């Protein structure tokens, strides 16, 4: 936390030097990225429910609600809220199917993210296992510092997965039928390529463009290479998001991968400034969507009321 507060101080100290025009362009690219992803998700959901009229604004609202909550609470707690919002807008929809449609998007993300990560590894910019324990503010640092505790937690996760599997076995046929329904779009490669993958290509392009303009805004060398390095660091920070939006881990990784490109204080200013701007945008967009879609900002009570329905699905 102390390291994070120091990073915030660095950002405030560099505030006057920020190129706000580039920040505005970065925000526009970020919003465009959201539009592209929700267009792709809408097409996946429409393929799963061909008899229903799936509106893009319903999917966009659900996704916006999820990123708004994920921006302020850890462990991606907003993902379920997004499914709740979407289920309310699609007659007869089920949670296993809707969750599977989201996984379809993650398949493309995994492929692209893996390619970028592999390339970054060949460039030797990522910290090795001998370096990670010495980096400050890494969310999953305790895995290296407390291996016994990590083993206990891992065992608990495995046990929970086993119990869940036993429960699912009683409903296995209906459950997997609903899951398979969510992957319907993959049975039509041409439709998937044009209606989903094409939008995700646009989304990833806008992700890198967002980073590029933030680099310009904070006077860090804005190159395609540095944009990829930053994107890889952001992706790694989201692997185990024990803090809201992975903040802390992201700052530590960015300071490492961009070392030598600018001073430490400038890199901290960039990393914190970029994250604060994106978190603010996500919160504004997300809670506006929550208010419009749910007619309330008390999203926790909505999730609590809906939780029992997941057992029926």
N, C-alpha and C positions, 0 to 999 in steps of 0.2 A: 504493500500500500504506500509506503514511504517513497519508493521508486516511482510509483504512478503519480503521486503528488508533485514530485520533482519534475516529471515530464509535463504536467499541466502548467507548472510555473514557467517552464521553458517555452511552452506554447504562448502563454500570455505575454512573455517578454518579447516574442517575435511577432506579436499581433499586428503591429503597425506596418511591418514589412510584407505582409501577406498580399498577394495579387488577387483581389476579390473577383476580378473578371474571370480568372481561371477557375476560381472556386465555383462561380455560377455555372460555368460550362461543365464542371465535374458533376454538379448536382443535376443538371439536365441529363447528362449521360446516365447517371444513377437512376433517375426516374424512367428514362427510356429502357434501361435494363429491366426494371420492374414490369414495364408494359410487355416487353418481349417474352419474359418468363411466364407471365400470366396468360399470354396468347397461346404459348406452347401447352401450358397446363390445361387451358380450356379445351383444346383440341383432343388431349388425352382423355379428359373426362367425358367429352361428347362421344368419343368412340366407345367408351364403357357403357354409356347410357344413350344408345341411339334413338330410343323412343321418347326421350325427354328433351325439352328445349333448354339447353345449357347456355346461359348468357355469360358473355365475357365479363360483364361488370360484377356478376356474382362471384366468379373465380378471382377476379382482381381484388374485390373487397375482402375475400377470405385470406388471400395471400398477404395483403397489406396489413390485416389484423394480426396475422402471425408474426410478421417482421417487427411490427410495432411493439408487441409484448416481448419478443426475443431480444429487443434492444435494451430492455430494462431488467429482465430477470435471466438467471443463468440456465444452463442445461436445455436450451431450446424449448422452454415451457410454452411458447406461443404456438408451436406446431399443432397441438391438439385443438387449440382455439380456432385455428384456420379451418380444420376439418369440421368443427361444430358449426361454424358460420356457413360453410359450403353445404353441409348436409341439410341445413334448414332451407336452402334455396333449390334443392333438387329433389323432387318427389320420388320417394321410394329408394333413395340412395342409402348405402350402408358404409359404416366406417372402414371395414377391411378393404372394400373396393376403392374408396376415396384415398386411403393410405397407400394402396398399391399404385394409384395413378401418380402420386407424388414420387414414388420410388422410380417410376419410368423416367422422370426428369433427372433423378440422381444418377442413373446409369450413364447418361451422356456426360454429366458433371464429372463422374469418376474417371471416365476415359480421358477427357480433356485435362483434368487436374493431374492425372497420373503422367500424362505426356509432359506437361509443364514441370512437374516435380522431377521427373527423370532428367529432363534437360538441365534444370537447376543443379541437380546433383553432379552432372558432368562438368559444370562450371566451378564446382568446389566452393560455392558461396554459403551453403547451409552448414549449421553447426553440427559437429559429430557428437556421438554419445559421450565422449570424454569432455565435451564443452558444455553440453546442455545443463548438467547439474550446477555449473558456475554462473549461468545466466540468471539475472534477477527477474522476478515477476512471472515466471512460467507457471501456468495453472497446474500442469501435471508434473511439476518438479518433485512433489512428494513421492511419486512413483519410484524415483531414483534414490531418494533420501531414506525412504521407509519401505524397503522391499517386503518385509513381513506384513505390514499393514496392507500393502497393495495386494499381496497374495490372499489375505482374508477378504478384502473387498471383491477381488476377482472370483473367489469361491462363492461369495454371496450372490454375485450376479449369475453365475452358472446355476446355482441352486434355484434362484428365482426363474431362470429360463426353463429349468426342468419342470418346476411346478406349473408354469404357464403352458408347457408342452403337454403335460398330463391333462390339464383342463381343456386344452384345445383338441386333444384326441377324441374327446366326447362329442365334439362338434366339428370334427375334422373335415368331413365331406362338404358340408354347407360352407364352412369357413374358407376352404381352399377354392371352392367354386366362386366365391365372392372376390377372393384375391385374384384369381385368374381373369375375372371380368375386368379388373383394373388394368391388366396388361393387354387388353384387346387390340390396341393400336399397333402393337408389335407384330401382329399377324399380317399386317398390311405394310410391307417395307416401303413401298412408294409413298403411301399416305403418311407414314411416320417421317420419312425424309423431308417431305414438303411441308407438312403441317406441324411438326414438332422439332426435328433436328435443325431445320432452317432457322426457326425462331431462336433456338438455343445458340446457334452460331452467332446470330445478331447479339444475343444477350452477353455472350463471352467477349465479343468485340467491344461492347459498351462497358463491360467490367474493366477491361484493360484501358479503355479511353478515359474512364473515370479516374483511375490511378494516374494516368499520364498527366491529366490536367491538375490533379492535386500536387504532383511533383513540380509542375510549373509554378503553381500558386505559392509553394514554399521554397522556391529557388533551389530545388534539388535537381541535378542533371536529369532532364526528362527524355529518356530513351526507351525504346521498346523493350530492351533488355532489363532495365531497371523496373519497368512496369510489370514485367513477368515475375521478377524477383519479389516484388511487393505482393503480387497476387498469390504467389506460392506461400509467402509468410502468412497472409490472411487466411488461406485455406488450412494451413497447419494449425493456426490458433483456434480454428473452429472444430478441430477433431474432437477435443474434450473441453467444451465451453463451460468451465466451472465459474466463470464470471460473465456478467452480461456482455454479449457480443464478443466474448473472448478478449476483452480489453485487459491489458497487462501482458499477457502472453504475446499478443500481436506487437506491442511496443518493443518488447525485448528482442523478438525475432527480427523486426525491421531494423533496429539499431545494429544488429549483427550483419544482416545480409547487405546493408547499404554502407557498412563501415568503409571509410576511405572516400566516399562520394561527397561528404560534407562533415561539418563538426558534429560532435555528439549532441550538443544542444539543438542544433538545427534539425537533426534527424528526429529527436524527441518531439520537437515542435511540429514537424511534419506528421509523425505517426499519431500523436494525440489530436492534433488539429483535424486531420482527415477523419479519424474515428468519431470525434465529437460532432462534426458536421453531419456525417452519415447517420449517427444515432439520432440526432435532432430531427433530420428529415424523416427517418423511419418512424419515430415516435409521432410526429405530426401527422404523417400520412396514415399510419396505423390506427391511431386513436380517432382520427376523423372517420375512417372506415368502420371502426367498432361502433361509434355513435350512430352512423347511418344505417348499418346492417343490423345491429342489435337493439337500437333505440335506447341504449344505456351505455355508460362507461364502466359499469360494474361487471367486467368480463369474468371475474372469478366466480361469481354466483351462477352465471350462465354455464360455465364449465362444470361446476359442482352438480348442478341439476342434470346435466347431460351425461355425466360419468356413468351412472347405472345403465344407460342405453348401450354402452360399449360391451357389456357383458351379454346382452341379448343378441348383439350382432355376431 
